[in-house]
Amino acid sequence: MNEYKPVMSTGLSVLASSTEEGGSPVLDLQTRAGTRSNLLPLYLPDNLREGAEQKVVFITGRVHPGETPSSFVCQGIIDFLISQHPIARVLREHLVFKIAPMLNPDGVYLGNYRCSLMGFDLNRHWLDPSPWAHPTLHGVKQLIIQMYNDPKTSLEFYIDIHAHSTMMNGFMYGNIFEDEERFQRQAVFPKLLCQNAEDFSYSSTSFNRDAVKAGTGRRFLGGLLDHTSYCYTLEVSFYSYIIGGTTAAVPYTEEAYMKLGRNVARTFLDYYRLNPMVEKVAIPMPRLRKGKPPSYKHSLLRGPASNHPNGKGDKKSSVNHKDPSNSF
């Protein structure tokens, strides 16, 4: 029987059992050193109603144990998604997020920079991971393939979070496709992220099919999944970022990394054109009482109209949605 553990008071559920409602497994693996790697599924229970298609965003981090900034970015994503922020509530109502925040817990525990306990760079073994030598990678790959083969699941995004030792800012790597339309569509998300995050650089974002990257999650899954799925590596500098129009480098802090994570989550609202839904969540219809006009205050009712882009034909929102990057 499935058991649910509520997170805060958001109506969100994190599954504590080995199987989700509807039969989708929760990843709970033991590594070679005996440490555990878990998957954190974030959603509202209504997303799992019978017959409903699940739009899934799959995020992984810390496959290279020395890239500690990736953990702070991932923490920012998780903290925002489980919060009471109106944008987070809308995202949970429309998407299912599955997050494996640490793919290489043995390497992290041992203080390794790039490899696992067995001496492998896990991000070069996606083609044929061993359940014995690469148990976390094997488990995540099997889960992704299972979701891909499930007609009720649409695996729309895979994002693998890393840190870069020489580049500045945050940026992405994407894939190259023969289909020009698909190639152009995958550029949409990083362009939107560039609008939401001052430290994200679209000019540093690149798309490639380097042979040496063939065993990475981005390259392997980009070739496995169909044209409706987009796979990225999200990189963030170990050191600093430069804001557009300036030349001074701003050192990254833990908070700045988490802010980037919050902005990554926020960008899904723009990508799926869910901005009008935030207004409905932020301003519930008050109950009218006889002889007394409704009177209520809402913290979001301040300032000019929102600058978030809406879907084609949508009216501009009259609500200034608070920037989630500054909400914690």
C-alpha positions as CSV (number, residue, x, y, z in Angstrom):
1,M,0.0,0.0,0.0
2,N,1.3,3.5,-0.9
3,E,2.0,5.9,1.9
4,Y,2.3,9.7,1.4
5,K,4.3,12.1,3.5
6,P,3.0,15.7,3.2
7,V,5.6,18.4,2.5
8,M,4.8,21.7,4.4
9,S,1.1,22.6,3.8
10,T,1.1,23.0,0.1
11,G,-1.1,20.0,-0.8
12,L,2.1,18.5,-2.3
13,S,2.9,14.9,-1.7
14,V,6.2,13.1,-1.7
15,L,5.9,9.4,-2.0
16,A,7.6,7.3,0.7
17,S,6.7,4.0,-0.7
18,S,8.5,2.1,-3.5
19,T,5.7,2.6,-6.0
20,E,3.8,5.7,-7.0
21,E,0.0,5.7,-7.4
22,G,-0.6,4.4,-10.9
23,G,2.4,2.0,-10.8
24,S,5.3,4.4,-11.5
25,P,8.3,3.4,-9.4
26,V,10.2,5.7,-7.0
27,L,13.9,5.3,-7.3
28,D,15.5,4.1,-4.1
29,L,19.0,2.6,-4.8
30,Q,21.8,1.4,-2.7
31,T,25.3,2.2,-4.0
32,R,28.4,0.1,-3.9
33,A,29.4,1.8,-0.6
34,G,26.0,1.3,0.9
35,T,24.9,4.9,0.6
36,R,21.5,5.6,-1.0
37,S,20.4,7.6,-4.0
38,N,16.7,8.6,-4.1
39,L,14.3,10.2,-6.5
40,L,12.2,13.1,-5.3
41,P,8.9,13.2,-7.2
42,L,7.0,16.6,-6.8
43,Y,3.5,17.0,-7.9
44,L,-0.1,17.5,-6.8
45,P,-2.1,14.2,-6.4
46,D,-4.6,15.4,-9.1
47,N,-1.8,15.0,-11.6
48,L,-1.9,11.3,-11.1
49,R,-5.6,10.9,-11.7
50,E,-6.6,7.9,-13.8
51,G,-6.3,8.5,-17.5
52,A,-4.6,11.9,-17.2
53,E,-1.3,12.4,-19.2
54,Q,1.6,13.3,-17.0
55,K,4.0,15.9,-18.4
56,V,7.3,15.1,-16.7
57,V,10.3,17.2,-16.1
58,F,13.3,15.1,-15.0
59,I,16.2,16.7,-13.3
60,T,19.5,15.2,-12.1
61,G,22.5,16.7,-10.3
62,R,25.9,16.0,-8.8
63,V,26.9,13.2,-11.1
64,H,30.4,14.7,-10.8
65,P,30.9,14.9,-7.0
66,G,33.3,17.9,-7.0
67,E,30.8,20.1,-8.7
68,T,29.2,21.4,-5.5
69,P,27.4,24.4,-7.1
70,S,25.1,22.0,-8.9
71,S,23.7,20.9,-5.5
72,F,22.8,24.5,-4.6
73,V,21.1,25.1,-7.9
74,C,19.2,21.9,-7.4
75,Q,18.3,22.9,-3.9
76,G,16.9,26.2,-5.2
77,I,14.7,24.3,-7.7
78,I,13.4,22.0,-4.9
79,D,12.8,24.8,-2.3
80,F,10.9,26.8,-4.8
81,L,8.7,23.9,-6.1
82,I,7.6,22.9,-2.6
83,S,6.9,26.5,-1.6
84,Q,3.5,28.3,-1.4
85,H,4.5,30.7,-4.1
86,P,1.7,31.1,-6.6
87,I,4.0,30.2,-9.5
88,A,5.1,27.0,-7.7
89,R,1.5,26.0,-7.1
90,V,0.6,26.4,-10.7
91,L,3.6,24.4,-11.8
92,R,2.7,21.5,-9.5
93,E,-0.8,21.5,-10.8
94,H,0.3,21.1,-14.4
95,L,3.6,19.3,-14.3
96,V,5.3,16.4,-12.5
97,F,8.9,17.0,-11.5
98,K,11.2,14.1,-10.8
99,I,14.5,15.1,-9.2
100,A,17.5,13.0,-8.5
101,P,19.6,15.6,-6.7
102,M,22.7,13.4,-6.2
103,L,23.6,10.7,-8.8
104,N,27.0,10.0,-7.3
105,P,26.6,9.9,-3.5
106,D,29.7,7.6,-3.1
107,G,31.9,10.1,-4.8
108,V,30.5,12.9,-2.7
109,Y,31.1,11.0,0.5
110,L,34.7,10.1,-0.5
111,G,35.5,13.6,-1.6
112,N,36.2,12.6,-5.2
113,Y,36.2,15.3,-7.8
114,R,34.9,13.5,-10.8
115,C,34.6,9.7,-10.4
116,S,32.6,7.2,-8.4
117,L,33.8,4.8,-5.7
118,M,34.7,2.3,-8.5
119,G,36.7,5.0,-10.4
120,F,34.2,5.7,-13.2
121,D,33.1,9.0,-14.6
122,L,29.4,8.1,-14.5
123,N,28.5,10.8,-17.1
124,R,30.3,8.7,-19.7
125,H,28.4,5.5,-19.1
126,W,24.8,6.3,-20.1
127,L,25.0,4.0,-23.2
128,D,25.3,0.8,-21.2
129,P,25.4,1.3,-17.4
130,S,26.1,-1.7,-15.2
131,P,23.7,-2.4,-12.3
132,W,26.8,-3.5,-10.3
133,A,29.4,-0.8,-11.2
134,H,27.0,2.1,-11.9
135,P,23.8,1.3,-9.9
136,T,22.5,4.9,-9.7
137,L,22.9,5.5,-13.4
138,H,21.4,2.2,-14.3
139,G,18.4,2.8,-12.1
140,V,17.7,6.3,-13.4
141,K,18.1,5.1,-17.0
142,Q,15.7,2.2,-16.5
143,L,13.1,4.6,-14.9
144,I,13.4,7.1,-17.8
145,I,13.0,4.3,-20.4
146,Q,10.0,3.0,-18.5
147,M,8.4,6.5,-18.5
148,Y,9.2,7.0,-22.2
149,N,7.4,3.7,-23.0
150,D,4.4,4.6,-20.9
151,P,1.6,6.1,-23.2
152,K,0.2,8.1,-20.3
153,T,3.6,9.8,-19.6
154,S,5.1,12.6,-21.7
155,L,8.8,13.0,-20.7
156,E,9.2,16.6,-21.9
157,F,12.5,17.7,-20.3
158,Y,15.7,16.2,-19.0
159,I,18.1,18.6,-17.4
160,D,21.4,17.5,-15.9
161,I,23.0,20.1,-13.6
162,H,26.8,20.6,-13.5
163,A,29.4,23.2,-12.6
164,H,32.1,24.5,-14.9
165,S,35.7,25.3,-13.8
166,T,36.6,27.8,-16.5
167,M,33.5,29.4,-18.0
168,M,31.6,32.3,-16.4
169,N,27.8,32.6,-15.8
170,G,25.2,29.9,-16.2
171,F,24.7,28.4,-19.6
172,M,23.4,25.3,-21.3
173,Y,24.6,22.6,-23.7
174,G,22.0,21.2,-26.1
175,N,21.9,18.7,-29.0
176,I,22.0,19.0,-32.7
177,F,19.2,17.5,-34.8
178,E,18.7,16.9,-38.5
179,D,15.2,18.3,-38.1
180,E,15.7,22.1,-38.2
181,E,12.3,22.8,-36.5
182,R,13.2,20.5,-33.6
183,F,16.6,22.2,-33.4
184,Q,15.0,25.6,-33.2
185,R,12.4,24.5,-30.6
186,Q,15.1,23.3,-28.2
187,A,16.5,26.9,-28.1
188,V,13.3,28.3,-26.7
189,F,13.9,27.2,-23.0
190,P,17.4,28.6,-22.7
191,K,16.2,31.9,-24.3
192,L,13.4,32.2,-21.8
193,L,15.8,31.3,-18.9
194,C,18.1,34.1,-20.1
195,Q,15.2,36.6,-19.7
196,N,14.5,35.4,-16.2
197,A,18.0,35.0,-14.8
198,E,20.5,37.8,-15.0
199,D,23.4,35.4,-14.5
200,F,22.4,33.1,-17.3
201,S,24.1,33.6,-20.7
202,Y,22.5,32.5,-23.9
203,S,25.5,33.6,-25.9
204,S,27.6,31.0,-24.0
205,T,24.9,28.3,-24.6
206,S,25.9,25.9,-27.4
207,F,24.5,22.9,-29.2
208,N,26.8,20.1,-30.3
209,R,27.3,16.4,-30.9
210,D,30.9,16.0,-29.9
211,A,32.0,12.3,-30.0
212,V,33.6,12.6,-26.5
213,K,30.2,13.5,-25.1
214,A,28.4,10.5,-26.6
215,G,28.1,8.8,-23.2
216,T,26.6,11.7,-21.4
217,G,23.0,11.9,-20.2
218,R,22.2,14.8,-22.6
219,R,23.6,13.1,-25.7
220,F,22.3,9.6,-25.0
221,L,18.8,10.6,-24.0
222,G,18.6,13.2,-26.8
223,G,19.1,10.4,-29.2
224,L,16.7,8.0,-27.4
225,L,13.7,10.2,-26.8
226,D,11.4,11.5,-29.5
227,H,10.9,15.0,-30.9
228,T,8.7,16.1,-28.0
229,S,11.5,15.8,-25.5
230,Y,14.4,18.2,-24.9
231,C,17.6,17.3,-23.1
232,Y,20.1,19.8,-21.7
233,T,23.2,20.1,-19.6
234,L,22.9,23.1,-17.3
235,E,26.3,24.5,-16.4
236,V,27.1,27.1,-13.8
237,S,30.4,28.7,-13.1
238,F,32.5,27.8,-10.0
239,Y,33.5,31.4,-9.7
240,S,31.4,34.3,-11.0
241,Y,29.1,35.8,-13.5
242,I,28.9,39.0,-15.5
243,I,25.6,40.8,-15.9
244,G,24.8,41.9,-19.4
245,G,25.9,45.4,-20.2
246,T,28.6,45.4,-17.5
247,T,32.2,44.2,-17.3
248,A,32.6,43.6,-13.6
249,A,32.5,40.0,-12.5
250,V,30.1,39.2,-9.6
251,P,31.3,36.3,-7.4
252,Y,28.8,33.5,-7.0
253,T,27.4,32.7,-3.5
254,E,25.3,29.9,-2.3
255,E,22.3,32.1,-2.4
256,A,23.1,33.2,-6.0
257,Y,23.3,29.5,-7.1
258,M,19.9,28.8,-5.4
259,K,18.5,31.9,-7.1
260,L,19.4,30.4,-10.4
261,G,17.6,27.2,-9.5
262,R,14.5,29.2,-8.6
263,N,14.7,30.9,-11.9
264,V,15.0,27.6,-13.7
265,A,11.8,26.5,-12.1
266,R,10.1,29.8,-12.9
267,T,11.0,29.5,-16.6
268,F,8.7,26.5,-17.0
269,L,5.7,28.8,-16.3
270,D,6.7,30.9,-19.3
271,Y,7.5,27.9,-21.5
272,Y,4.1,26.3,-21.0
273,R,2.3,29.7,-21.1
274,L,0.8,29.2,-17.7
275,N,1.0,32.9,-16.6
276,P,-2.8,33.5,-16.7
277,M,-3.2,30.6,-14.3
278,V,-1.1,32.4,-11.6
279,E,-3.6,35.2,-11.5
280,K,-6.4,32.7,-10.7
281,V,-4.3,31.1,-8.0
282,A,-3.2,34.4,-6.5
283,I,-6.6,36.0,-6.4
284,P,-9.2,33.5,-5.2
285,M,-12.9,34.6,-5.5
286,P,-14.0,35.9,-2.1
287,R,-17.2,34.6,-0.4
288,L,-19.8,37.3,-0.4
289,R,-21.6,38.2,2.8
290,K,-24.9,39.9,2.9
291,G,-24.6,43.6,3.5
292,K,-20.9,43.6,3.7
293,P,-18.6,44.1,0.6
294,P,-15.7,41.8,0.3
295,S,-12.5,43.1,1.8
296,Y,-9.2,41.3,1.6
297,K,-5.6,42.1,1.0
298,H,-3.1,40.1,-1.0
299,S,0.6,40.5,-0.9
300,L,0.8,40.1,-4.7
301,L,-1.5,43.1,-5.4
302,R,1.1,45.8,-5.8
303,G,3.0,47.6,-8.5
304,P,2.4,47.7,-12.3
305,A,1.3,44.9,-14.5
306,S,3.5,41.8,-14.8
307,N,6.3,41.8,-17.3
308,H,6.1,38.0,-17.8
309,P,5.3,37.1,-21.4
310,N,1.9,35.5,-21.9
311,G,0.8,33.1,-24.5
312,K,-0.3,34.3,-27.9
313,G,-3.6,36.1,-27.6
314,D,-3.6,36.2,-23.8
315,K,-4.3,39.5,-22.1
316,K,-1.6,41.0,-20.0
317,S,-1.9,40.1,-16.4
318,S,-2.8,42.8,-14.0
319,V,-1.0,41.1,-11.2
320,N,2.7,41.7,-10.4
321,H,3.8,38.2,-9.6
322,K,6.6,38.4,-7.1
323,D,10.0,37.4,-8.4
324,P,10.5,33.9,-7.0
325,S,14.2,34.5,-7.0
326,N,13.7,37.0,-4.2
327,S,11.0,35.1,-2.3
328,F,13.2,33.2,0.2
